Amino acid sequence: MLTRVIRYYKSLTLRKRIVYLFSLAAFLPFGCTVILSHNALSSILENKLEESVRSTLNQLELSLMYTIDNLGQVSQQFVYPSSIALKLDEFLVSDDLSLTTPLEEEVQNQLVYISHTNSSAGLTTYIDEDGSTLFRNLPIRDDFSLEKLPVLDANKDITYYGPHISKNNLQTHYVVSVARKANLPNQKPVYIYIETSFYFTKSIIEANQMANNSFYLILDENNQITFSELNSLFPVNKQFDGAVKGTTSGLMHGYYWFMKTNKQGWSIVSLIPKKEYEEEKSRWVAQIIVLAIFFGAFSFFIAWLVWIMVYKPIRHFDSEITAISKNDLHIKSASTNIPEFDELLNQLQNMKIQISELISEVETKEKNRADLEIEKLMYQINPHFLMNTLDNVRWLAVFNNQDEIERMVSSLNKLLYYNLKRSGKASTIEEELDSLKQYFILQKIRYNFSYNVNIRIEPELLKTPIPRFILQPLVENAIYHGLDDDKGCIEVIVEQVNGRIIISISDNGSGLSDEERVNILNENSTKEKEGIGIGLSYVKRMLSSYYGHLAHFDILSKKDHGTTIVLHLPLKNS
């Protein structure tokens, strides 16, 4: 084993050796301290937490006892010999309608008054021997029955019911209630039933629950659950199995439980999730972890200082080599203050300069090659158009008058003069639109159908320089591939939007499908649309050569709804 450890240590790099040694020096004494203090602190924390839970249980017991006593005092106001009880007795024994009507009204008013003047009272009702309600202050559920309520405590004439859903059909909160025999002189069994109000009961359970994130059970004197906040694990009307004689705490279903039994025999059980119960211990562990992180960070900091002094120059040289492999040639090498390494880095810097110069030379050659390809495309487009036009001139000479031939040849000469100039590839929007007008004259003569042309431009943009011969190929596509009847319309709009020139060429022709539009943009058009491919390819490459990445080309089209080609150009004044 020791031989294997030595062999592994010898295989480690300098960096790993430094880190391991400093980590061992920092964590070994710290780990011993943690182990020795863990048991003592765990015992202290457990005792502290249990005392806190017991204190909360005592407060909850006192709150429930106060509630029960208060309900008992309120119920005393409804039994014999109270005024309302006497009126109720007269109402029950009288058969005279003239007497029972005012008595009924008086009993109802007194019941409402007494319940409203006691803030702890909610639903209040008199019940006869068959369970029917005689008088009440609030609506009551149809399924109301005292036999269905969970009994908390019972004496001769009074019974207390543990927390249950209110029998007021307008409420769904938990309440504590009491049923007391009215003891009327006529010996008819009548009971007064009173619930606690919503806010009064809420302040008892929920306030204590928020104090320690616990859940509560209430058990009757037979340890049967009458109220449960965890009904899935501790269902109502089931025996609480943890309540073994003499046991007041334990662990069940992932919850620590603590029980407090009242002198009347009913009990309150506090359920705390194991995770919550051990939260303070977890906080202590978290503090230990923070200290461990601190010691670890300090150790790594010392190791880092040693790393800088010993190993950083080597890593710096490695990073320079990596930068060259990623074609990052513009970062100047930093000094390491070590003559040997500085000399090597200077030589490396000279090599990066030479590589950068070679790359620039290659990029220049590639740009020149792209310009030659553009010229080649121009020669492909212009002869194609010239041959079609001259062919039309030949047929016009045969079938039309000389005026038509003169107009066509005149427009053709102007157009050829503009297109075949070799003084440079730059032009202006005004010159480009003039050439476009001559082109429209020729095309209207060439095709056997007419179409409308609408050109709109902001006057201040006329002298703006743009690449030469970029609009005619787009218009030719609109005429040749877009229009097919005498209702055709072509619109050319030149405008300035947000500091950019927007040129749009629209037709109302057959349009393109999404697949056709994507293929044209990606230069994947079929041979049937080879003219589209040549024209658009020329325009796209011309824009790229003239503007670089600042220009944008897009096609907007929908089948049977026409096509719009949009050029987004930067505003270039020279």
Buried (B, 14 or more C-beta within 10 A) or exposed (E): EEEEEEEEEEEEEEBEEBBBBBBEEBBEEBEEEBEEEBEEBEEEBBEEBBEBBBEBBEBBBEBBEEBBEBBBEBBEBBBBEBEBBBBBBBBBEEEEEEEBEEBBEBBBEBBBEBBEEBEBBBBBBBBEEEEEEBBBBBEBBEEBEBEEBBBBBBEEEBBBBBBBEBBBBEBEBBBBBBBBBBBBEEEEEBBBBBBBBBEBBBBBBEEBBEEBEBBBBBBBBEBBBBBBBBEEEBEBEEEBEBBEEEEBBBEBEEBBBBBBBBEBEBBBBBBBBEEBBBBBBEEBBEEBEEEBEEBBEEBBEBBBEBBEEEBBBEEBBEEBEEBBEEEEBEEEBEEBEEEEBBEBBEEBBEEBEEEEEEEEEEEEEEEEEEEEBBEEBBEEBBEBBBEEBEEBBEEBBEEEEEEBBEBBBEBBEBBBEBBEEEEEBEBBBBBBBBBBBBBBBBBBBBBEEEBEBEEEBEEEBBEBBBBBBBBBBBBBBBBBBBBEEEEBBBBBBBEBEEEBBBBBBBBBBBBBEEEBBEBBBEEEBEEEBEBBBBBBBBBBBBBBBBBEEEBBBEBBBEEEEBBBBBBBBEEBEE
